[in-house]
Amino acid sequence: MDEDFPAIDLHGLRPDQALRRLAQELHAARVRGARSVLVICGRGWGNLEQRPVLRGKVEAWLLSEEGRRLGAQSFEVTAKGGALEVRLRER
């Protein structure tokens, strides 16, 4: 992945806030012509239950109809599980 790709930092947000921001930022990235983005979720150890929550919800959203409609093509886990490299469809 190119080092100039945009990053979307969702770290520290509640899942509903994170998915709303992700939708907005994916749309903006595609408008700017980005082919991929880095979605930073964090590893999830900062919540009260001490287990990952956000990354699973983000992954499910990226695979959903809405995620696909907004351009998510595929993704892979990176940064020791704290981020996702998301490839975007061409417009």
PAPA-703756 format. One record per residue (C-alpha): chain; residue number from 1; z, y, x; residue in one letter. Coordinates in Angstrom, 2 decimals, m for minus. Last residue first. Layout:
<pts>
+-----+-----+---------+---------+---------+------+
| mol | seq |      up |   north |    east | type |
+-----+-----+---------+---------+---------+------+
|   A | NUM |       Z |       Y |       X |    A |
...
+-----+-----+---------+---------+---------+------+
</pts>
This chain:
<pts>
+-----+-----+---------+---------+---------+------+
| mol | seq |      up |   north |    east | type |
+-----+-----+---------+---------+---------+------+
|   A |  91 |   m9.11 |    5.10 |  m15.57 |    R |
|   A |  90 |   m8.59 |    2.61 |  m12.77 |    E |
|   A |  89 |   m5.80 |    0.16 |  m13.39 |    R |
|   A |  88 |   m2.52 |    0.79 |  m11.60 |    L |
|   A |  87 |   m0.74 |   m1.32 |   m9.01 |    R |
|   A |  86 |    3.05 |   m1.24 |   m9.15 |    V |
|   A |  85 |    5.12 |   m1.79 |   m6.02 |    E |
|   A |  84 |    8.61 |   m2.50 |   m7.34 |    L |
|   A |  83 |   11.90 |   m1.36 |   m5.87 |    A |
|   A |  82 |   15.45 |   m2.46 |   m5.09 |    G |
|   A |  81 |   14.75 |   m6.15 |   m4.55 |    G |
|   A |  80 |   15.01 |   m6.12 |   m0.76 |    K |
|   A |  79 |   12.67 |   m3.11 |   m0.61 |    A |
|   A |  78 |    9.86 |   m4.89 |   m2.50 |    T |
|   A |  77 |    9.23 |   m6.74 |   m5.76 |    V |
|   A |  76 |    5.60 |   m7.08 |   m6.80 |    E |
|   A |  75 |    3.59 |   m5.45 |   m9.55 |    F |
|   A |  74 |    0.43 |   m5.85 |  m11.60 |    S |
|   A |  73 |   m1.99 |   m3.83 |  m13.73 |    Q |
|   A |  72 |    0.20 |   m1.09 |  m15.16 |    A |
|   A |  71 |   m2.17 |    1.45 |  m16.70 |    G |
|   A |  70 |   m0.37 |    3.17 |  m19.56 |    L |
|   A |  69 |   m1.79 |    0.64 |  m22.03 |    R |
|   A |  68 |   m0.47 |   m2.18 |  m19.85 |    R |
|   A |  67 |    3.04 |   m0.73 |  m19.93 |    G |
|   A |  66 |    2.83 |   m0.19 |  m23.68 |    E |
|   A |  65 |    1.59 |   m3.74 |  m24.33 |    E |
|   A |  64 |    4.42 |   m5.16 |  m22.26 |    S |
|   A |  63 |    4.18 |   m6.48 |  m18.70 |    L |
|   A |  62 |    5.41 |   m3.19 |  m17.20 |    L |
|   A |  61 |    8.18 |   m3.11 |  m19.83 |    W |
|   A |  60 |    9.41 |   m6.59 |  m18.87 |    A |
|   A |  59 |    9.50 |   m5.60 |  m15.19 |    E |
|   A |  58 |   11.37 |   m2.37 |  m16.01 |    V |
|   A |  57 |   13.94 |   m4.27 |  m18.10 |    K |
|   A |  56 |   14.46 |   m6.80 |  m15.32 |    G |
|   A |  55 |   14.79 |   m4.03 |  m12.71 |    R |
|   A |  54 |   17.37 |   m2.11 |  m14.76 |    L |
|   A |  53 |   20.06 |   m4.73 |  m15.26 |    V |
|   A |  52 |   21.19 |   m6.05 |  m11.89 |    P |
|   A |  51 |   24.80 |   m7.24 |  m11.78 |    R |
|   A |  50 |   28.12 |   m5.59 |  m10.96 |    Q |
|   A |  49 |   29.22 |   m5.54 |  m14.62 |    E |
|   A |  48 |   30.37 |   m1.92 |  m14.36 |    L |
|   A |  47 |   27.11 |   m0.76 |  m12.81 |    N |
|   A |  46 |   26.47 |    0.12 |   m9.17 |    G |
|   A |  45 |   25.24 |   m3.32 |   m8.07 |    W |
|   A |  44 |   21.85 |   m2.96 |   m9.66 |    G |
|   A |  43 |   19.49 |   m3.32 |   m6.72 |    R |
|   A |  42 |   18.00 |    0.12 |   m7.14 |    G |
|   A |  41 |   15.17 |    0.71 |   m9.56 |    C |
|   A |  40 |   12.68 |    2.57 |   m7.36 |    I |
|   A |  39 |    9.15 |    2.34 |   m8.76 |    V |
|   A |  38 |    6.58 |    2.72 |   m5.98 |    L |
|   A |  37 |    3.21 |    3.75 |   m7.33 |    V |
|   A |  36 |   m0.35 |    2.46 |   m7.10 |    S |
|   A |  35 |   m3.95 |    3.55 |   m7.59 |    R |
|   A |  34 |   m3.10 |    7.22 |   m8.05 |    A |
|   A |  33 |   m5.84 |    9.31 |   m9.67 |    G |
|   A |  32 |   m3.76 |   12.36 |  m10.61 |    R |
|   A |  31 |   m4.08 |   11.40 |  m14.30 |    V |
|   A |  30 |   m2.96 |    7.90 |  m13.33 |    R |
|   A |  29 |    0.18 |    9.24 |  m11.66 |    A |
|   A |  28 |    0.99 |   11.46 |  m14.66 |    A |
|   A |  27 |    0.75 |    8.52 |  m17.07 |    H |
|   A |  26 |    2.92 |    6.38 |  m14.82 |    L |
|   A |  25 |    5.44 |    9.25 |  m14.57 |    E |
|   A |  24 |    5.81 |    9.72 |  m18.32 |    Q |
|   A |  23 |    6.11 |    5.99 |  m19.05 |    A |
|   A |  22 |    8.59 |    5.50 |  m16.19 |    L |
|   A |  21 |   10.69 |    8.44 |  m17.40 |    R |
|   A |  20 |   11.02 |    6.91 |  m20.88 |    R |
|   A |  19 |   11.74 |    3.49 |  m19.39 |    L |
|   A |  18 |   14.47 |    4.91 |  m17.15 |    A |
|   A |  17 |   16.16 |    6.89 |  m19.92 |    Q |
|   A |  16 |   16.36 |    3.82 |  m22.16 |    D |
|   A |  15 |   17.56 |    1.66 |  m19.24 |    P |
|   A |  14 |   20.31 |    4.09 |  m18.20 |    R |
|   A |  13 |   19.43 |    6.02 |  m15.06 |    L |
|   A |  12 |   21.06 |    5.55 |  m11.64 |    G |
|   A |  11 |   17.91 |    4.62 |   m9.75 |    H |
|   A |  10 |   14.80 |    5.41 |  m11.76 |    L |
|   A |   9 |   13.00 |    7.02 |   m8.82 |    D |
|   A |   8 |    9.23 |    7.08 |   m9.33 |    I |
|   A |   7 |    7.47 |    7.22 |   m5.97 |    A |
|   A |   6 |    3.91 |    8.46 |   m5.52 |    P |
|   A |   5 |    1.57 |    6.80 |   m3.03 |    F |
|   A |   4 |    1.05 |    8.56 |    0.29 |    D |
|   A |   3 |    2.08 |    5.58 |    2.45 |    E |
|   A |   2 |   m0.85 |    3.48 |    1.26 |    D |
|   A |   1 |    0.00 |    0.00 |    0.00 |    M |
+-----+-----+---------+---------+---------+------+
</pts>
